[in-house]
């Protein structure tokens, strides 16, 4: 039988009290309580938002989820991992300060905030998966060591995968530095010499020192490049582009396999809630002005991450006439992460949608 995906419709302008009541009801009806037991240490995986980003999922929507977890006698902590590129999120000290500034702190959440892969992203555990690309994947240690996990995701577009939602939040968002490197190494950017102004921004921000300045333009050394996309982010002249061809497909495969690692390791001790509000072209890793592609829809919850992301596809398509990744990056076949995820046993694209009322 197809898995059920439960749906609560709301917008970011709805009263907080109404939304909180709906989230608590959704948590119960989606049977996420079955993932938990008294005494568990439960990781709540979120994205704290990049410095300068204002469209990330607010802490006020995470707090009711923490409340549900604590109701079982479990002990919750809210968490994310460090990033590869130069950022306020590339180390735990700055990352925590940014998280606190964005409202993610004990006083607002009812739970402490922990960076799951340590000070610099090297706190990891290898999980065996025996998948086509990886025999094992490296995941953030504190998420692996937690007794249970509730994955709280924010659906957006993404320049590398087309869609950033549940699978991306797990696969990339739960990986250690080594795990992220394994995923990003499949996509490499190139520089258009005609557009390059030799400003040097890409050199200054490259975490791998893979860019040098030549007479006419900056040049990327492909063997050294880790494919993180930071040069694409900081270039203001459109001189950097990714060599998409098949590389975005392999990136999606890698992300799905890393997501499989935590699903295999947690088994029945993991649940998912994915929000479709404040949906932008790029993910919350970008310092960007909020330009929303689709009006707010609500949140879906369940036990199957592939079914959850398929529901995001379908609900956004029904709302706008085209799905979120197609509106964000139409040249990327973002469905590949769902197709491949189903193939390797991450979940099923078949589901039954059940809408609840607050």
N, C-alpha and C positions, 0 to 999 in steps of 0.2 A: 504494500500500500504506500502511496506517496506520503511524505512527511507533511505535517501541518505547519503552516506559517501563519502567525497571528499578527493582526494589523490594528493599530490604534491611530486614527486620523486626528491630527492637530496641526496648528501653525505656531510659529515662534511669537506671534502676537497674542495668542490665547492666554488667559490668566494662569499664572504659575500654579495656583492651587488646583485648577482643573487638570492641568497637564500632569502634575505630580500624582494625582489620584488615578489618572489613566495609566501612567507608567506602573504604578503599584498593582493595578488590576491586570495589566498585560503580563507582568512578571509572574503573577499567580496562574493565569489561564494558560500561558505558554509552558507551564510546569517547570520553570527554571528553578523552583525550590528543590526539585528532584536532583539537581546537580550538587546540592549542598547538604551538609550535616553539621550538627553542633560540634564545635571545636575545630572545624576547618579553618585554615588560613586561606582566604580567597582573594585572588588577584582580580582586580577590575581593570581591564586593559582599555585605555582611552588614548586620545591624541591631545596633548596640551596646547597645540597651536604654535606656529613659528612667531618669533618677535615681529610685530607689525601686521600679523594676521588677525582679523576681527571676526571671521566667519566660522571659526572652530566651534565645536559643540560645547555650549556653556556648562559650567560645573553644576548649575542649578538642575540640570536634567540627569546628572550622575548621582546627585545626593539621594533621590528616592530609591535608586537601585541599591545603593549602599544600605539604606534603611531596610530594604527587603532582605538583603544578605544577613544583616545583623539580627533580624527577627528570628532566624533559625538557630542562633547561638554561634554562628560562624564569625570569624574575625576578618574584616575586609581591609585591604589596602589598595589604593589607586595607583596605577603605574603606567609607564611608557619606557621606551628605550632610547638611547642616544643615536644621533645620526652620523653619517660619514663626513658630510661636508662642513665647512666652517660656519658655525652658527652658535647661537646661545643654547642650542640643544646638543652640542657635540661633547659635552662633559656633564657629569651629574650635578656639580656645584651650580653652574650657570643655568642648567636645565631646571633644577628645582626652584631657583629664584624666579625664572620665567613662569613656571607653572603656578607658583604662589601669586605672582602678579596678575595672572589670568584667572584667578579665583579658585584654583585647585589647592586647597589647604584644609587642614583638619577642621577648622571652625566652620567652613562652608560645606564640606563633604560628609563630616562625621567619621572620617577615616584618614589615616596618615597617607602621605605620598612618598613613594619609593621609586627610584630609577632602577629598573630590573636588571640591567647589564653592567652595573657598577660605575665607577668614576669615569672610565674612558671607553666603555663598551666591550671590555675583554672578559667580563664575568659571564661565563657560558657553560652550557652542558651540551654534549653531542648526543643526539637522539637518532637511533637507527631506524630507517624507513625502507631501505632496499627498493627505492623507486628508480625509474629509468635514468634520471640525471644524477641522483645522489644516493649513495648507500647510507649516509647519515647527514644530518643537518645540525648546525650550531645555533642554539636558541638561548635567550637570556635566562640566566640561572635562577633568578628569583621567581620567574613565572613558572619554570619547570618544577621548582621545589614547592610551589604553592600546592595546597591540596585540591583546589578547584579554581576555575576561571570563569568569569563572566566577561565576554568580549563586547565592548560598547563601541560601535563604529559610527562614523559620519560619512555618508555617501557623497562623493564629489567626482569630478573628472580627474584625469591624471595624464601627464604628458608622456609617460612611459608605458602605461598599461591601458589607457582609455578610461578605466573605472578604478576608483579607490573606494572600496567598501569593506565587507567582512573579510574576504580572502586576503586582500592587501593589508588590512590592519593586523592580521595574524602573521602572514608570511614574511612581510618586510618588518612590520611593527614589533614582532616578538623575537626577531633575530638579534644575535650579538653582532659585533662589528665584523667578525669573520663571516657570519652568515649573510650579512648585507653585501659584503664584498663579493661573495660567490654569486649573488643574484645580479648585482650591478655590472659585473664584468662582462656580461653578454651584450651590453649596449654601449656603443662608443660614439662620441660626438665628433664632428669635423668643423673646421672654420673656413668660411668663405672669405678669401683674401680681398675680394672686391668691396666687401662691406666692413671689413675690419679697420678700425681707426687707430690701432696700436695703443689703446688707452691703458692697457695693463691690468684691467680689473680681473680678467680670467686667470692671469698669472698669480695675482695676489690671493685669490680665493681657491685655487686648485689644491685639494688636500694631499694629492699624490706628487706634486711638483712635476706634472707631466706636460706642462706647456712652456714653450720658450718663445722669445720674441725674435723674429727675423726682420730683414730689411723692409718687407712689404706688409707683413701681418704676423699675428701670433700663429704658432704651429703646435699641434697636439702630437705627442709621441704615443702612438697607439699601444705599444706593448706595456708602457708604464701606466696609461690611463686606466682608472678603475670604473669608468662609466657612470659616475655618480650624478652627472648632469648639473653640477654647480656652475660650470662655465656658461651653460645655457641660461641659467637663472640670473646671473649677474650681468650678462652682456646686454647693453641697452641699444645696440645698433643692428640687431638681427643677424649678426655674423656667425652665430653658432647654431648648428642644427644637428639632430641625431640622424644616424644612418638606420632608419627604421627597418626597411626591407623585412627580413625574417627575425630581426633581433628582438622586437617587442614581443613576438610569440614565445621566444625562448625565455625572455624575462618573465612573462606570465607563467610559463611552466615552472620556472624556478620558484616563483612566489608561491604557487600552489603546492609544490613539494615541501617547502618550508612550513606552510600552514598545516600540511598533513602531519608534520612532526609533532606539533602540540596537540592535535586532535587524537593522534594515535597514543600519545603519552597520557593524556587526560581521560580518554575513553568516554565514560558516561558522566564525567565531572566537569563538563564544559557546556556553556549556553551562550546565546547570541542575541543582541539587540542592536539594530542598525537604523539610524535616524536619517530621514529624508527631509531635512530642512536646511535652509541657507546653502543650497547646492550650487557650487561654483565650478568654473571650467577647470581650475587647478586645485590640487589638494591643499590641506591645511599646513603643509610644509612651506608654502609660499607666503611671503609678506605681500599681501595684495589687497586692493580695494575690493569690497564685496560686490561683484557683478553676478547676480544670480541667474542661472539658466532656466530654472523651473520654479514655479510657485511651491511653497511648502506642502508636503503631503502627509507626513507623520512618521511613524516608527513601526518596524516589523521585528518580531521575535520568534525564536524557535531553537531547535537542537541541531539543525542541519545548515552549515554555512553556505553550501552551494545553493540550496533551495532559497535561503535568505537573499543571496545576491541575485538569483533569478527573479525573485519577487521585486527587487529594486528595479531591475530591467523593465519588468512588465508594468509596474505601477507608474514609473516615470514616463513610459511610452503612452500609457492610457491618459496621463495628465496633459502631456504636451504634444502627442502625435508622433514623437520619436523619443527613444530612450536617452538617458543621461549621457552615457559615453558617446553615443552618436552625435549628440549636440555639442559635446566638449571637443572630441577628437575623432571626427568621422573617418579619418584615414587609418585608424587603429581598430582591428577586430578584437574588441575587448571581451567578446563572448568566449574567446579561447581559454581564459582562466577558468570559466565554468565548465567548458567541454573537457578540458584536461583534468580539472579537479574531479569531475565525475568519473573519468577514465581511471584515475589512480586510487579511487575509493575515498575521496574527501567528502563526498556527499552526492546527492541526486538533484538534477534540475527539475524533476517532477515534484509538484507540491499541491496542496489544497490550501487556499487562502481563506481565513476566517477573520472577519472584522469584528472588533469588540467596541462597545460604547462605554465611555467613562461614567 
